[in-house]
Amino acid sequence: MTFSDVLQVVGSAGRFQLLHVVLILIPCLLFPSFDLIQNFSAATPKHHCRVPWLQNSSLMYNFSDSLVNITKETLLRVAIPQDQDSLSSCSRYVQPQWQLMLNDSVDLLDHEVEPCIHGWEFDSSEFSSTIVTEWNLVCKQQALKQVAQSVYMGGLLAGGVVLGSLADKFGRRKIMLICNACIALIGTFIAFAPNLIVYMVARFFIGMALIGQNLNSFSLGLEWLDERHRVIFVTILSCCYTTGQFILAGLGHGIRNWRSLQLAVAIPYYFIFLFSWFHPESTRWLVLHGKYEDALQCFQKVAKINGKPFTEATLNLEILKKEMENEEKGFLRKTYTALDLIRITELRRYTLIMSLFWFITSFVYFSIILNLQDFGLSIPLLMVVFAAFDYPAKLLSMRVINIGRRICQGGFLLLAGSACICLVFVPEGLYHKNMIFGVSRDLVRWIGLMMGQKEGNRHDVHVENKCNWNTSVYFKIDNKIHVILEETVDMSH
């Protein structure tokens, strides 16, 4: 009797699986709120240098022997130089250039300018407060905005490595509970961060907690499902991430203050922490660590919830110990690490290929989804539009993978690459450029979903868990590279 046989006895698709999966999917609805929140909390509104003597909205000046009503917008031309079609964001005139107040006047001289020594004024029509406006992350400090996102990605990277090993040692349920508590507490703390350094440190640790919660809940969800329902679970899990983008778009549209928005996405995790106590521990982990009585109790509870008859003749401690030892005999005698993914030839080939695919997929995806403001349209609207494209893509992927995963992955990689190359030939500012971005983004999402389904269908939970942690490492490394490249481009300008 293998684990799959035991699962059939206690029920592989009953009330327990339904409740278990629902409780796992709820946190996934909020995961993009932390991944993508900097689209809102770190948005950069239009801004220009603050000029102390321009604090009044309308002034009366005697100019050319006549009194005229001068608006603040007109006076800004006197104090701040033009940068193409708008006011300069990072400099101002040392001395006011009153001649520019004349109608149709053109400044042909290079006047002395200086940095924004008195700070900046930001447009508050779209965002009342962001980390950019609060800590002046513009001009020479604008790279710090990308650094903050890079630090968060570093937390995801560290969490995938550290918490993966801790889960193997102490149990997936325990680590998931700790991670849920940390997300709630640290998420709340971020909303009260007094400065950028504290903000970035907190974002690093919440990144660790999020990836620990996500990967452990993913493993727990797969364990109690048979192979047929694993593909459905992975697809629904991915759809929940998309639904979370709708939630974030709604929150970002309605809450214009970044601290209030941060609280709005953190508070639900207090409730998630409470109901996560109902999750059972991984029975495979219990068996691997010799906790046969606890594993048997888990099976009994599952059978009871599913309404399946369960007697000692069907499964008892001796049968469980004997059969599980036979199934897991290799893993009971040796501790496996991520290095075994490289040491074993077949696993090394599989790991390198999957890591490369994840690298390419997430690199393109995050290059687009983390820079929605660069499209020049409404950020909530773009997030909704891009998320809406995900649903048919994910549902279609459940069908096309029957053709063969290698064919599908290769085909979608070619299509996504072609869509990205098309951007080179699209005139700058053309609206349809946004649509091509969207197409390429969703093509790489399909690839990622199919890779997730491929991993979800692997029978060996030990190999599966190690692959999850390993691919998550590559998944986060490429995001750090993307942010570093973005910082380099910004500084070159």
JOGI-V213946 format. One record per run of one state. SS is the DSSP state (h for helix, s for strand, l for the rest). FROM is the first residue (numbers start at 1). TO is the last residue. If there is no record, write none. Layout:
# JOGI-V213946
[[SS	FROM	TO] [SS	FROM	TO]]
This chain:
# JOGI-V213946
[[l	1	2] [h	3	10] [l	11	14] [h	15	35] [l	36	37] [h	38	41] [l	42	46] [s	47	49] [l	50	51] [h	52	54] [l	55	57] [s	58	63] [l	64	65] [s	66	71] [h	72	79] [l	80	81] [s	82	83] [l	84	85] [s	86	87] [l	88	91] [s	92	93] [l	94	97] [h	98	101] [l	102	112] [s	113	114] [l	115	119] [s	120	122] [l	123	128] [s	129	129] [l	130	130] [h	131	135] [l	136	138] [h	139	141] [l	142	142] [h	143	170] [l	171	171] [h	172	190] [l	191	195] [h	196	223] [l	224	226] [h	227	254] [l	255	256] [s	257	257] [h	258	278] [l	279	282] [h	283	288] [l	289	291] [h	292	306] [l	307	316] [h	317	327] [l	328	328] [h	329	332] [l	333	339] [h	340	343] [l	344	344] [h	345	369] [l	370	371] [h	372	375] [l	376	378] [h	379	403] [l	404	404] [h	405	425] [l	426	431] [h	432	456] [l	457	460] [h	461	492] [l	493	493]]
